[in-house]
Amino acid sequence: MKIDGLASGLNTAAIIDALMDVAAIPKKQVAARITDRNSVISNLQSLNTSLQDLATKAQTAAKANSLASFRASSSSENVTVTAGATASAFSTSVVVDAVATSHAVVTAAAPAGSWGGTFTLVTADGTTTEITPEGTSAVDLAKAINDADAGITATVVSGGVDADGNPLSRLQLTSTTTGEDGAFTLYRGTSADVDAGTARDVATETGAAVLTQGADARIRLFAGTAAEQAITSASNTFTGLADGIDITVTKASADPVTVSVAIDTEAQAKTAGDFVKQIGDLLKRIDNGSKATVAEAGGKTTLGVFTGDSTVRALRGALANAVQHPVDGVSPSSIGISIDRYGALAFDAKKFGEAMAADPAGTQAVFAAVAARVDDVAGQYSDKYDGMLTQRITGQQSEVKALETQVSRWDLRLEQRRATLERQYTAMETQLSTLQSQSSWLSSQLASLRPDSSS
């Protein structure tokens, strides 16, 4: 039971709180260290994430064709040109004789009950697939064909009505691929009937038709010259027309179409510049986090979140060395990558463009080597298992756990301290109350012993 100044008149609750505030100072100091460590951990984790992203970009930049960038064009909207990483400057004319088509057939109109029995599908390569629907309706046969997964899709189409007004149905059959290899034939009968020549081709029945014949796309290179060359493709895309160059056609025309691929110098400079900027931003982030703000006289100096962190400082130095050290005697500054006297990383797009124009292979080699070194540094520090920055984060987290254990112990210790103080002050109030009661009794006894004034 708490007795707050009942006998003494003192504000014992406030006194106990003040004493507890003094006793809790060590706990508050530990809690402040936890807050500080958590801030450091958060910033280190963010830095590590950025470093891992840089490692991914560096792996791409370190490839031998990482700067390959081309601008493809066509003189007709019906021909599209795509240039890959292995392409080179190129220009030629093509004549599109035909585009690729899917084989499509529509059956004759027939009433319900005419679609049962066994059918055999024969593809262009001679593969046969027997199809037996569960029922005798057009829907049953369409389902069976689609379920056979033979590269043919079947759709039920209305066929009008017969003379008695009964509904009729057709099936439209379409190959899922274009080109000659997508052609097919659907027979009424088993595969044995097909081999015997007794099966009937549904496309030859009265009222049926071949809507489109499966055919390859065809183009001609160097048309009208002694070097004229015909090329076919099962699809409308011609892969590898030249090294790393594909074209896609959408319409046939007798007019030659000029297709061109040119080196895109602006895109090359942007690719290199974006990579260098990412490194520069990371270096700048480390520098800003390592600064200490010195206050005026009487003020408090504020340290950066990375100030004094040897791991982060070593990372900064390793990245700087990776981008500024020569590659086989060639300085990265010769291709526009440099670090000024203040440690800031810069990229000179004009100088880079001049280097690419003068020696594209050499410039690519220097850039790729720099990227490879950056990748090595990033991996050394950010590896999720044994990276130096990762281990630094793990160490900080272990320290926080130890500090949190100290806080828990301090909570128990302070709880016991408050209980002790409350007992002490309660005992004091009780004792004072007893003494006051005794004093009052004695005073009354002494008063009773005084002679009466009238006597």
Backbone torsions as a table, in degrees:
resi	resn	phi	psi	omega
1	MET	NA	134.7	179.5
2	LYS	-95.1	130.8	175.2
3	ILE	-117.4	105.2	-173.0
4	ASP	-91.6	90.5	175.6
5	GLY	66.1	24.9	-177.2
6	LEU	-61.7	-38.9	-178.6
7	ALA	-102.6	-38.9	-174.3
8	SER	-84.8	-23.0	-174.7
9	GLY	79.6	3.1	179.3
10	LEU	-84.8	150.9	174.0
11	ASN	-85.2	78.9	-173.5
12	THR	-65.6	-31.2	178.7
13	ALA	-62.5	-43.0	178.7
14	ALA	-66.8	-38.1	178.8
15	ILE	-63.0	-43.8	179.6
16	ILE	-64.2	-42.9	179.1
17	ASP	-60.6	-40.1	179.5
18	ALA	-65.3	-42.4	177.8
19	LEU	-64.4	-37.1	178.8
20	MET	-68.4	-35.3	177.0
21	ASP	-60.8	-40.7	178.8
22	VAL	-67.1	-42.4	-178.5
23	ALA	-67.0	-26.7	-176.3
24	ALA	-86.5	-1.8	-178.5
25	ILE	-56.5	-45.7	178.3
26	PRO	-60.5	-36.9	179.1
27	LYS	-65.5	-42.9	180.0
28	LYS	-62.7	-36.1	178.3
29	GLN	-65.2	-41.1	178.1
30	VAL	-65.7	-42.3	179.3
31	ALA	-62.0	-37.6	178.1
32	ALA	-65.1	-38.1	177.2
33	ARG	-65.0	-37.2	177.6
34	ILE	-62.9	-44.6	178.7
35	THR	-60.4	-42.9	179.6
36	ASP	-64.7	-45.0	-179.5
37	ARG	-64.8	-40.1	179.0
38	ASN	-64.0	-36.0	176.6
39	SER	-64.5	-42.0	178.3
40	VAL	-63.6	-45.0	-179.7
41	ILE	-59.8	-45.7	-179.6
42	SER	-58.9	-44.5	-179.8
43	ASN	-70.2	-36.3	177.5
44	LEU	-67.1	-40.1	178.5
45	GLN	-64.7	-41.2	177.7
46	SER	-63.9	-41.9	177.9
47	LEU	-63.1	-40.8	-179.3
48	ASN	-65.0	-39.7	177.9
49	THR	-62.3	-43.5	178.0
50	SER	-64.0	-36.8	-179.6
51	LEU	-68.9	-38.5	177.2
52	GLN	-65.1	-39.1	176.9
53	ASP	-64.6	-39.2	177.2
54	LEU	-63.2	-39.0	178.9
55	ALA	-61.1	-41.3	178.3
56	THR	-63.1	-45.2	178.5
57	LYS	-65.4	-35.9	-178.9
58	ALA	-67.3	-36.0	178.5
59	GLN	-62.4	-38.7	177.2
60	THR	-69.8	-43.0	-178.1
61	ALA	-67.2	-23.6	-177.4
62	ALA	-80.3	-6.3	179.1
63	LYS	-70.2	152.9	-174.5
64	ALA	-64.3	-21.5	-179.3
65	ASN	-118.6	27.0	-175.1
66	SER	-62.7	-24.9	-179.1
67	LEU	-94.6	-0.6	-178.7
68	ALA	-63.3	122.7	179.1
69	SER	-152.9	128.3	-175.2
70	PHE	-131.6	154.4	177.2
71	ARG	-112.0	111.7	-177.4
72	ALA	-98.1	144.6	-179.2
73	SER	-146.4	159.6	179.0
74	SER	-142.2	146.9	-179.8
75	SER	-82.3	-1.9	179.2
76	SER	-135.7	140.9	178.1
77	GLU	-71.2	-10.5	-179.6
78	ASN	-87.0	-1.7	177.7
79	VAL	-130.7	124.6	-179.8
80	THR	-112.4	135.8	-178.4
81	VAL	-111.4	136.9	176.8
82	THR	-127.1	128.8	-179.4
83	ALA	-112.6	127.2	178.9
84	GLY	-93.5	-173.1	-175.3
85	ALA	-66.9	-25.8	-176.9
86	THR	-93.7	5.9	-178.0
87	ALA	-70.9	169.4	174.8
88	SER	-145.3	171.2	-179.2
89	ALA	-56.9	135.0	-171.2
90	PHE	-158.7	146.6	175.1
91	SER	-156.5	132.8	177.1
92	THR	-158.5	176.1	176.8
93	SER	-120.4	145.2	178.1
94	VAL	-130.3	152.2	173.8
95	VAL	-115.4	123.9	-179.2
96	VAL	-91.5	106.3	-179.1
97	ASP	-82.9	-32.6	-178.6
98	ALA	-160.5	151.3	173.8
99	VAL	-103.4	158.4	-178.3
100	ALA	-72.5	141.0	179.1
101	THR	-127.8	154.8	175.5
102	SER	-92.1	142.1	177.3
103	HIS	-72.7	131.0	-178.5
104	ALA	-140.6	136.6	-178.1
105	VAL	-132.5	143.4	171.4
106	VAL	-120.0	132.4	-177.1
107	THR	-80.5	169.9	173.9
108	ALA	-70.7	154.4	177.9
109	ALA	-72.8	135.8	-178.5
110	ALA	-146.9	152.1	-179.3
111	PRO	-77.4	169.0	175.1
112	ALA	-60.6	143.4	-178.3
113	GLY	95.3	-3.3	-179.0
114	SER	-100.6	5.6	-170.5
115	TRP	-114.2	16.4	179.7
116	GLY	-90.5	-178.3	-179.6
117	GLY	91.4	-169.9	-177.7
118	THR	-101.2	134.7	175.1
119	PHE	-118.5	154.6	178.7
120	THR	-128.3	127.1	178.9
121	LEU	-101.7	127.4	179.6
122	VAL	-119.5	120.2	-179.8
123	THR	-88.9	174.9	-174.4
124	ALA	-61.5	-29.4	-179.1
125	ASP	-88.8	7.7	176.6
126	GLY	90.5	0.7	178.6
127	THR	-69.0	131.8	180.0
128	THR	-111.2	142.4	177.4
129	THR	-136.4	117.9	177.9
130	GLU	-82.1	136.1	-177.0
131	ILE	-129.0	122.6	179.3
132	THR	-126.2	107.8	-179.6
133	PRO	-68.5	156.5	-179.9
134	GLU	-74.3	-27.0	179.1
135	GLY	-125.3	-160.7	-177.0
136	THR	-120.4	12.6	179.4
137	SER	-93.1	164.7	177.5
138	ALA	-63.1	-35.1	178.1
139	VAL	-63.1	-40.0	179.6
140	ASP	-63.0	-43.3	-179.5
141	LEU	-68.2	-41.1	179.0
142	ALA	-60.1	-42.1	179.4
143	LYS	-64.0	-41.9	-179.2
144	ALA	-64.3	-40.7	179.1
145	ILE	-65.4	-45.3	-179.7
146	ASN	-65.2	-38.0	179.6
147	ASP	-70.2	-22.0	-178.7
148	ALA	-69.6	-18.6	177.9
149	ASP	51.5	48.4	-177.4
150	ALA	-102.1	13.8	179.4
151	GLY	86.8	14.1	-179.8
152	ILE	-127.1	136.1	173.7
153	THR	-109.9	142.4	-179.0
154	ALA	-121.2	135.5	179.6
155	THR	-130.7	133.4	178.7
156	VAL	-80.0	130.0	-179.6
157	VAL	-123.5	140.5	178.6
158	SER	-63.1	136.1	179.0
159	GLY	-112.2	17.1	-179.3
160	GLY	83.2	-147.4	-179.6
161	VAL	-135.0	157.5	177.4
162	ASP	-86.1	-170.9	-176.6
163	ALA	-64.0	-24.8	179.8
164	ASP	-93.5	3.7	178.7
165	GLY	86.2	8.6	178.5
166	ASN	-79.8	139.8	-177.7
167	PRO	-68.0	144.5	176.9
168	LEU	-116.3	157.0	-179.8
169	SER	-134.5	153.7	172.9
170	ARG	-125.0	162.6	170.1
171	LEU	-117.1	129.8	171.3
172	GLN	-101.7	122.2	-176.8
173	LEU	-109.8	128.4	-176.1
174	THR	-135.1	134.8	176.4
175	SER	-70.5	142.2	179.7
176	THR	-78.3	-9.1	178.6
177	THR	-124.7	157.2	176.0
178	THR	-93.7	168.5	176.0
179	GLY	99.6	169.5	-178.5
180	GLU	-61.5	-33.2	-178.1
181	ASP	-70.3	-11.2	178.5
182	GLY	-90.5	-0.4	-179.6
183	ALA	-67.3	152.6	-178.1
184	PHE	-155.3	167.1	174.7
185	THR	-138.2	133.5	177.1
186	LEU	-108.6	121.9	-178.4
187	TYR	-108.9	147.7	166.6
188	ARG	-86.4	114.9	-178.6
189	GLY	134.9	172.1	-179.1
190	THR	-83.5	172.8	177.6
191	SER	-64.3	-31.3	176.6
192	ALA	-65.7	-38.5	177.3
193	ASP	-64.1	-37.8	178.4
194	VAL	-63.6	-45.0	179.7
195	ASP	-63.7	-33.8	-178.8
196	ALA	-81.9	-9.6	179.4
197	GLY	80.8	12.6	-178.9
198	THR	-99.1	-7.8	178.7
199	ALA	-76.3	153.0	-176.7
200	ARG	-109.3	128.7	176.8
201	ASP	-72.1	119.8	-176.6
202	VAL	-64.3	-23.5	-179.0
203	ALA	-73.1	-16.0	-178.6
204	THR	-98.1	-2.0	179.2
205	GLU	-70.0	154.9	-179.1
206	THR	-61.5	125.7	-179.1
207	GLY	93.8	-8.4	177.1
208	ALA	-91.8	166.8	-179.4
209	ALA	-161.8	152.9	168.9
210	VAL	-89.7	111.5	-177.0
211	LEU	-71.7	-47.4	176.1
212	THR	-143.5	139.8	177.4
213	GLN	-89.5	129.1	178.0
214	GLY	-59.2	124.3	-176.2
215	ALA	-144.1	152.0	178.0
216	ASP	-81.0	155.2	170.4
217	ALA	-74.9	146.4	-178.0
218	ARG	-135.3	131.8	174.0
219	ILE	-131.8	161.9	175.8
220	ARG	-125.7	132.5	173.0
221	LEU	-97.3	148.8	175.4
222	PHE	55.5	38.6	-176.8
223	ALA	-57.9	138.5	177.7
224	GLY	84.4	2.3	178.3
225	THR	-115.7	171.3	178.7
226	ALA	-66.8	-16.8	-179.3
227	ALA	-96.2	11.5	-177.2
228	GLU	-52.3	134.6	-175.0
229	GLN	-137.3	127.0	178.9
230	ALA	-94.6	137.8	178.7
231	ILE	-131.1	137.1	178.6
232	THR	-118.0	157.9	178.2
233	SER	-150.4	137.0	179.2
234	ALA	-65.9	-26.1	176.0
235	SER	-110.4	178.6	179.1
236	ASN	-85.6	6.4	176.2
237	THR	-108.0	128.1	177.2
238	PHE	-102.6	107.3	-176.3
239	THR	-86.7	134.6	176.8
240	GLY	70.7	36.8	175.4
241	LEU	-55.4	-40.0	167.8
242	ALA	-139.2	172.1	-175.4
243	ASP	-56.2	113.9	177.6
244	GLY	77.0	10.0	-176.5
245	ILE	-120.9	124.8	177.4
246	ASP	-119.5	151.1	173.0
247	ILE	-130.1	148.9	177.4
248	THR	-123.7	129.9	-177.4
249	VAL	-110.7	149.0	179.9
250	THR	-126.9	-10.1	-177.6
251	LYS	-156.6	139.2	178.4
252	ALA	-79.7	148.3	179.2
253	SER	-160.9	144.1	178.5
254	ALA	-80.0	-12.6	-178.0
255	ASP	-82.2	132.9	177.9
256	PRO	-62.9	143.8	177.9
257	VAL	-116.4	128.4	179.3
258	THR	-89.5	125.4	176.5
259	VAL	-115.1	135.5	-175.7
260	SER	-136.6	148.9	174.3
261	VAL	-133.2	124.0	179.6
262	ALA	-126.6	152.3	178.5
263	ILE	-66.6	132.1	-179.9
264	ASP	-98.3	92.1	-176.1
265	THR	-66.3	-34.9	179.3
266	GLU	-64.4	-42.3	179.2
267	ALA	-66.2	-37.1	178.1
268	GLN	-62.1	-46.5	179.8
269	ALA	-64.1	-37.5	179.2
270	LYS	-66.2	-41.5	179.0
271	THR	-59.6	-48.5	-180.0
272	ALA	-67.2	-42.0	-178.4
273	GLY	-64.2	-40.6	179.4
274	ASP	-64.0	-39.0	179.5
275	PHE	-66.8	-46.0	179.9
276	VAL	-64.3	-38.6	178.9
277	LYS	-61.9	-39.5	179.9
278	GLN	-63.0	-39.7	176.9
279	ILE	-66.2	-44.9	-179.3
280	GLY	-61.3	-40.1	178.5
281	ASP	-63.5	-37.4	179.7
282	LEU	-67.8	-41.9	177.8
283	LEU	-63.6	-42.8	179.3
284	LYS	-63.7	-38.7	178.6
285	ARG	-62.8	-42.3	178.1
286	ILE	-64.6	-42.6	-179.7
287	ASP	-62.0	-45.5	-179.8
288	ASN	-64.3	-36.7	179.9
289	GLY	-76.1	-11.1	-178.6
290	SER	-101.7	-3.0	-178.1
291	LYS	-76.6	147.3	173.8
292	ALA	-112.9	127.7	179.7
293	THR	-90.6	111.3	-177.4
294	VAL	-87.3	121.0	-178.9
295	ALA	-81.8	166.4	176.1
296	GLU	-70.1	172.9	-177.8
297	ALA	-53.0	128.6	179.7
298	GLY	89.0	-10.8	-179.6
299	GLY	-89.3	-176.8	-177.3
300	LYS	-111.6	127.9	178.6
301	THR	-78.0	130.0	-178.7
302	THR	-103.9	125.2	-179.6
303	LEU	-90.4	146.7	176.1
304	GLY	-72.1	161.1	-176.1
305	VAL	-66.1	-23.0	179.0
306	PHE	-106.0	3.0	-177.6
307	THR	-60.3	127.4	178.4
308	GLY	80.6	1.3	-179.8
309	ASP	-84.8	107.0	-175.0
310	SER	-65.9	-32.7	-179.4
311	THR	-66.2	-45.4	179.4
312	VAL	-67.2	-38.7	178.4
313	ARG	-63.5	-40.5	178.6
314	ALA	-66.9	-37.3	177.2
315	LEU	-62.4	-42.7	179.9
316	ARG	-60.9	-44.5	179.5
317	GLY	-66.0	-39.4	-179.5
318	ALA	-66.1	-40.5	178.0
319	LEU	-65.8	-42.9	179.5
320	ALA	-61.3	-42.7	179.0
321	ASN	-64.9	-36.4	-177.8
322	ALA	-63.5	-32.5	-176.5
323	VAL	-97.3	-10.7	-176.8
324	GLN	-114.0	-17.9	179.4
325	HIS	-71.0	146.0	-178.4
326	PRO	-61.9	154.2	175.5
327	VAL	-113.9	108.3	-176.7
328	ASP	51.3	42.9	177.0
329	GLY	84.9	-2.2	-179.6
330	VAL	-104.7	123.5	-179.4
331	SER	-76.9	136.1	175.5
332	PRO	-58.1	-22.6	178.7
333	SER	-64.5	-22.7	179.6
334	SER	-69.7	-17.3	176.6
335	ILE	-112.2	16.9	172.5
336	GLY	95.7	7.6	179.3
337	ILE	-107.2	115.8	-176.0
338	SER	-148.3	161.2	175.3
339	ILE	-119.7	126.1	-177.9
340	ASP	-79.5	-177.7	-175.4
341	ARG	-68.3	-15.8	178.2
342	TYR	-93.0	1.5	178.3
343	GLY	87.5	7.5	-178.7
344	ALA	-86.8	133.1	180.0
345	LEU	-83.8	134.5	-177.2
346	ALA	-132.1	154.9	177.6
347	PHE	-129.6	125.5	179.6
348	ASP	-102.2	101.1	-175.9
349	ALA	-63.4	-37.0	-180.0
350	LYS	-64.7	-45.9	-179.5
351	LYS	-65.4	-37.5	178.3
352	PHE	-64.0	-44.4	179.3
353	GLY	-61.2	-39.7	178.3
354	GLU	-65.1	-38.8	179.4
355	ALA	-66.8	-40.2	178.3
356	MET	-64.9	-38.3	179.9
357	ALA	-68.2	-37.8	-177.0
358	ALA	-79.1	-40.7	-176.5
359	ASP	-150.2	79.0	-176.8
360	PRO	-60.2	-41.2	-178.4
361	ALA	-67.3	-43.1	-179.9
362	GLY	-66.5	-40.4	179.0
363	THR	-64.6	-42.5	177.3
364	GLN	-60.8	-40.7	-178.7
365	ALA	-64.2	-43.4	179.6
366	VAL	-65.5	-45.3	-179.4
367	PHE	-61.8	-44.5	-179.3
368	ALA	-64.6	-37.6	179.6
369	ALA	-66.5	-41.5	177.0
370	VAL	-61.6	-45.0	179.7
371	ALA	-62.1	-38.6	179.2
372	ALA	-64.2	-39.3	178.3
373	ARG	-67.4	-39.8	177.3
374	VAL	-62.7	-40.2	178.5
375	ASP	-62.1	-41.8	178.4
376	ASP	-61.3	-45.2	-179.8
377	VAL	-64.8	-46.3	-178.9
378	ALA	-61.4	-41.2	178.2
379	GLY	-67.6	-38.5	-180.0
380	GLN	-62.0	-34.5	-176.6
381	TYR	-96.2	-29.3	-172.0
382	SER	-108.4	1.4	178.9
383	ASP	-52.6	133.5	-172.3
384	LYS	-70.0	-11.1	179.4
385	TYR	-104.6	-54.3	-175.1
386	ASP	-127.3	21.2	176.3
387	GLY	-64.1	143.7	-177.0
388	MET	-63.8	-38.2	178.4
389	LEU	-72.3	-36.1	176.9
390	THR	-62.0	-44.2	179.3
391	GLN	-66.0	-34.6	177.1
392	ARG	-62.9	-42.9	178.1
393	ILE	-63.3	-44.1	179.2
394	THR	-60.7	-40.9	178.0
395	GLY	-62.7	-42.2	178.7
396	GLN	-64.9	-38.6	179.0
397	GLN	-66.1	-37.3	177.0
398	SER	-65.0	-39.1	178.4
399	GLU	-64.3	-39.9	179.0
400	VAL	-63.5	-41.4	178.7
401	LYS	-60.9	-40.8	178.7
402	ALA	-65.4	-40.3	178.1
403	LEU	-66.0	-38.3	178.3
404	GLU	-64.4	-34.4	175.4
405	THR	-64.7	-40.0	176.9
406	GLN	-61.8	-41.1	179.7
407	VAL	-62.4	-43.1	178.9
408	SER	-60.2	-41.3	178.9
409	ARG	-66.9	-38.0	177.9
410	TRP	-65.7	-37.1	177.7
411	ASP	-58.9	-44.6	178.9
412	LEU	-65.4	-43.4	-178.7
413	ARG	-63.8	-42.4	-179.6
414	LEU	-68.9	-35.8	176.9
415	GLU	-62.0	-42.4	178.3
416	GLN	-67.5	-37.8	179.1
417	ARG	-63.5	-43.5	178.3
418	ARG	-62.8	-41.9	179.1
419	ALA	-61.3	-39.2	179.1
420	THR	-64.9	-45.4	-179.9
421	LEU	-63.4	-41.6	180.0
422	GLU	-63.9	-38.3	177.4
423	ARG	-65.5	-42.2	-178.4
424	GLN	-63.4	-47.0	-178.1
425	TYR	-71.1	-31.9	175.4
426	THR	-65.9	-42.2	178.0
427	ALA	-63.6	-39.1	179.6
428	MET	-63.4	-45.2	179.8
429	GLU	-63.5	-39.6	178.6
430	THR	-63.5	-43.0	-179.6
431	GLN	-66.6	-41.1	178.2
432	LEU	-63.4	-39.0	179.0
433	SER	-63.1	-41.0	178.8
434	THR	-64.4	-44.0	-179.8
435	LEU	-64.0	-40.0	178.8
436	GLN	-64.3	-38.0	178.3
437	SER	-64.7	-41.6	178.9
438	GLN	-65.9	-39.0	179.6
439	SER	-63.4	-41.4	179.5
440	SER	-64.7	-39.3	-179.7
441	TRP	-65.9	-44.0	179.7
442	LEU	-63.7	-41.1	179.7
443	SER	-61.1	-40.3	179.6
444	SER	-68.2	-34.6	178.6
445	GLN	-69.1	-42.5	179.7
446	LEU	-64.7	-36.7	179.6
447	ALA	-65.5	-33.6	-179.3
448	SER	-73.7	-18.4	-179.7
449	LEU	-88.2	-8.8	-178.7
450	ARG	-72.1	140.7	177.4
451	PRO	-67.3	146.3	-178.3
452	ASP	-68.0	135.7	-176.1
453	SER	-63.5	-30.0	-179.8
454	SER	-74.1	-23.3	177.6
455	SER	-69.9	NA	NA
